[in-house]
Amino acid sequence: MSSTLDRRVADLGAVDPTGSRHRGRRSAVALTDECVVAGTADGAVRAFDRDSLAERWRTETDSEASVVSAIALRNGLAVGERGPEGAVRVYEDDGSLRWRYATVTDIGQPQKDTRFFLPFVVDLVTDGDLLYAAARRYERYGDRPEGERRHFESVVYAFEGDGTVAWRCRTDASPIALDTAGDRVAVAYNRCTGDHQRGLVVLDAEDGGQRWTWDPGTDGQRRIGDVSLLDEGAVVTSHGDYCGYALAEGGDVRWRAELATPQVLDGETVYAYPNHVHAIGGGVVFVTGNTYPEEGRETDVSHPDDHTAVGYGLDGERRWSDPVGGFASGIDAHGSTVAVPCAQDFRRRDPETHACRLFDVRDGRAETIDCDGVVTAAAIDERSVAAIEEPVVYHDEDRERGAYHVHLAQR
């Protein structure tokens, strides 16, 4: 499907192209009342007018950090870094810094001065009053038994409007996603390598107290990929068994969806992780990721349900499925519409699939914003869709596709 939305493009400058494999998140995008705001790989934040795409303001760059998460606030904007300090920054509407908090003071200094080990603000959400942030830091020890080589330090925060920490929740597991609804905050833990062994934790929004927990109960360290809260209960993606689960308040399973469970293809068993979910009263959208073999990391086989959006009703009935084309590092949603930024599929490497795709919870694919480069972040509200395009050079080609751009399309 070709692009059908009216859009404009703003240049974000130079950036090293990504390759056949993913480099990890290094950009973010958010929509405020007046601006589309891009967080960039060099640590800068740039705000563009939503009507003209003229630049309104920009912050200083920080070459040691990338902006990897962003969210609009009431009269402001919050961003999170992957960098030496793993900072959460909050800006006023005019770009002036309201406050800054370095999560490294809680999760500790990086074991190595390389990107994968740097403190990482993985997600930001707000209930309109408090800002919630999840930050983690990874360590690896090659001289330990296999099951003990990975270690995480992490904190989930609730920040008041002036940057005061209302509460903290510390663990030795790896958070990957947050959601908030009513008086609850849900935390999805992707890897549980230490004492903390619950993939989903639902907290009291006011004081951080634990309400209830849930876990797929599978072997290994992989647990939850994403969580979406409903008025009662939640829907999660399980990295333990490659399924989606609808949970009642308290954790009882309402239904289970097999999304990209192991299949034997050409004599090899492969699977794909279900990485994202958005649930509302009208239904649920799951999004799966890359194919992996049960043994090792390399395979020439692609799981038939990898890189796929799948729609379910809240009764657990499967409604539709549609390819998304490539790996999505995150999704955004407004009401019944889900925006999926589709980057490269490193096994198939089809540049025609680079796009931001919109899906309706009930009906499936609605619109597509095609890009020459890979799409690595997206934001959506009632007026617009914004997407970050990054350049890519595939290992078996000698050309650079795309550029570092922010796209703004009117709905």
N, C-alpha and C positions, 0 to 999 in steps of 0.2 A: 504494500500500500504506500503510495507516495504521500509526501507532505500535503496536508489540506488546510493547515492553519496559517494565517497571516503572521509572519514573523520578521524580526529584525535582529541584527547581530552586532555585538561590540567586541573589539579586539582586546585580549588580555595580555598581549606582549609575547615574549619568547619563553619557551620552556622546552626542555629536552623531551623528545618524543618517547612515548612508551613503545614497548615491543610486542612480540607475539604473546608473551606472558605478562600478567598484570603486575604493576609496580606497587600496588596498594594505593589507598586513597591519598590524594594530595591536593584536592580541590573540593569546594563546597559552594552551595548556592542557596539563597533565601529570597523571599518576596516580602517586602514591607509595604505599607500603604502607598508610598511614593516611589520606591526604588526597587530594582533588582540588584542584589548584592552578591558579589562573587568573592569567595575566599580562595586565595591562589597558592600555588606551589612554593612561592618565595616568601610566604607569610603575610603578604599584604591583604587588605580588605578594600575592595573597590565598589562603590555604589553608583549605579546608573539610573537616570530618570526613566520611569516606566513609560512615559509618553514619547520622549525624544531620544532616549538612550544616550543623551549627553552625560558625561561623568559629573556627578554631584560632588563626590569627595573620595579620597583614598587615604589609607594609613601608610605608615612607613613599612618597608619590607624587613623581613628577618630571614636571611638566607638559611639559617639553621633550623627553621620551623616551617611546616606547611599548615594551612588552615584546612581541616578535614571534616568539620561539622559546623553547621550554621542554622540559626532559627530566629525568626522575627519575634520580638517582644512588644509589649505595650509601650509605645514611644521609644523604641530602641531595637537593638540587635545583639544576639549573643553568638560568639564563635568559639570553637575549640581547636586546639593545636595538636599536631604530632611534632614534638620537638624536645629539646633538652629540658624545658620547664613544663611541658604539657599544660599550657595555660588555658584557662577559660577567660575570655575577654568580653565585656559588655560595653556597647557604644550607644551614645545618644543618636537621635535621628540625623544630626548634623555631622556625625563622624567623630565627635569628641569622645575620648575614653571616659566612661563612667566608673568602671572598676576592672581590676585584673586579679586573678587568683592563680598561683602556680601550684598545680597538683603534685609536682615533684616533691614538695614539702611533706606530703603524706605518703606517697607511694615509693619514694626513694629515687636515688640517682641511677641512671642507666648503667647496666653492666658493661655495655660497649657503646662507643660513640658511632653507631650505625643506625640507619633508619628503623630497622625491625625492632630494635631494643629501646627506642626512645619512648618516653611517656606519651600516651595516646588518649585524647578525649574522644571516645568512640561514639557518644551520642549525647544529644541535648533535647529536652522536652520541657514544656511549661504548662501549668494549669491556669495561667493568667495572673497568679499571685507569686508563686515560687518558681524558680528555675532549677531543674534537676539535671545533673550531669553525671556521666559515668566515665571514669578514667582508669586506665590499667597500664602496667609495666611488665614486660616479659623478661625472664631470665632463662638461660639454658646451661646445663652442666653436663659435659660430655663424659665425665668420670663416674657418673651415677648409673644405676640400673635403668633400663629403658623407660619404665613407668615413672621414674622420678627425675628425669632429665629436664622437664619443663616446669617452670615455676612462675606464678603470677602474683603481683601485688595490685590490689584494686580498691577503689573507693567510689561509692555513689554518694553524691552531695545533693542537698537542698539549699539553694541560695536565696536569701531575701533580696529585695530590690536594691539595697545599698552594698551588696556583696557579702554581707554577714552570712556565715554558715549556720543555717538553722539546725541541721543535723548531718551526720556522716554515717555511712554503713560500710565497714571495711570487710574484705574477704581475701582469701588467697586463691580465688577463682578468676576467670577472665570474662567480664561482662561484654556483651556485644550489642545490646539494644535495650531501650527504655520505652515505656509507654505510661501515660497517666490518664485517668478518668475518674471523675468524682473525687472521692477522698482516698484513692489508691494510686500507688506507683508500682509498676511491674518492672522487674529486672530479669533479662534473659542472660544466663551464663553459658557461653559457648564451650569452654573447657573447664573442667573441674579436676585439677591436678593435685590438690592437697586435702586439707581437712574439710573444706566446704564441698559438699557432694549433692547439691540440689540445683537442677538446671533452671528452674523458675522460682523466683521469690517475689511475693506481692507484699509491699510495705504500706504502712499508714502514711499518707502524704504529709500529715502535720508534724509527726514526731519521728518517723522512720522506723517505728516498731513493726515487727514481722506479723503480717496477717495470716498468710498461708504459703505453702510451697508445693511444688510438684516436680517430678523427675521422670524421664522415660524409663528409668530402671534398666538400662542397657549396659553391657560391658564397655569398658574403655572410658576415656576422658571426655569425649565429645558428648554434648548434651543438647542445648537449645540454640537455634539460629535466629529466632525473632519472636516477638510477642505483640499481640494486639488485644487490648482490653475491651470488653463489652460492658453494658450496663451491669450485668451480672456475669462473672466468669471471664474467660479469656480464650484466645486461640493462639496456638504456638506451632512452630516448626521444630521438629525433632531431628537433630543431627545424629542421634543414637540409632534410630531405625529408619530414617529417611521418610517419615510420615508427618502428617499434620494432625493436631489434636484440638478438639473443642472441649474446654473444661468448664465445669460448673464452678460457682464460687465455693472455694474450699479445696478444689482440685479433683473432684470426681470426673471421670472421662465421660463426656456425652457421646462423642463419636470420634472415629479415627479414619484418616484418609491416607491411602497408600499413594505417595507422590512420585518418588523415583527410587523405589526399592530395588534390591539387587536382581539383575537378570543375567543369564548366561548368553553371551553373544560371541560367535566364532571361538567357542571353547574357553572364553574368559568371562569371569563374573565382574560386572561393573555396576555402579550406582551413581547417583548425583545427590548432593545435599539440597534440601529445601531451605532456602536462605531467608526468605521474606514472607510476611503475611500482613494483610490489612483486613479487618473485620468490622462490619457495621450491622445495623438491623436488617439490611437487605441481603447480606451474604458475606462471603469470604473470598479473597484472592490470595493464592499462594504463588511464589515465584521460585523456581529451582535454579541451580547453578551448574558448575562444571562436572563432567564425567570423571570418575576415578575408578581404578581397578582395586579389587580387594587386596591384591599383592602389589607392593611398590607404588609408583606414581605414574608410570608411563603406560600408555595404551594407544592403539590405533582405532579403538572402538568408541563409538559415541552412544550413550544411553538414549533410547528414544524419547525419554521425558526430561532430558537435561535442557536448560535454558528455555523453560516453558512457564507460562502463566496459566493457572488452573482456577476456575471459579466453582465455588460450592454454595449451596444454600445453607442456612443455619440449621436445617434438619439433617445435614450430612450428605445430601444428594449432589452428585457431581453434575454441573451444568454445562461447562464448556472448557476447552483448553486451546491455547494458541502459542506458537513459538515467539519468544522475545528476541532471539537472534544472538545474544551474547551475554556475558557475565554482568550482573547488576550488583554494584557495591552497596546499594541502598535504594529504597523507594520512597516516594512521598504520595500523599493522598489528600484529597479534599472531597468530603461526602462520599459519593459512590464511584468516584473516578480515581484511578491509581496511575501514577506516572512512574514508568520503569526506564531508567537510563541504561541503555544496552551498549556495553563495551565489546571487546573482542571475544570471540570463541577461539581459544588458542589451538584447539584441535582441528577445527574446520577452516578458520581464517578466511571468512567471507566478508569483504568490505561492504557488500550490499546490505548487510544487516545492521550497520552502525546507525543507531537512531535512538530517540526517546519515544517510547510507545505508551499510549494511554489506553487503559482498559476500564470498561464499566463492570462493576461488580456483578450485575445480573447478566449482561449480554456479551461480554468479551471485548475484543479490540474496538476502539472507537476512533482514534486518530494516530497519526505517525508524524514525527519530525525527523526527517532524514538528515544525516550529517556525513561529511567526508571522513572526518576523524572518528575516534571512539567517543561515546557519551558516558561520562563518569559520575555525574550528579544531576539531580533534578529537584525542582520545587514546583508546587501547584497551589493555586487558590481559586476563588470563584471567577477571577478575571483573566488569569494568565497561566502559562506554563513556562518555566525557565529551565535551561539545560546548559551544562558545561561540556564543551567539546574539547578534546585533547588530541594532538597529532600522534600518529602511530607509524612505525616502520616495522613491517613484518620481517622475520628473519630470512624468509625465502624470497624477498623482494628487494629492490634497490631504490624504492621511491618512498617519500614521506607523504602520508595521506592526512589531510585536514590541518587544522591550526588550533591555537589556544583561543577559544572564543566563548562568550556567553550568548546564548540564544534566548530571545523572549518572543513567545507566540501568544497571540490573543485568542481566547476561547470563544 
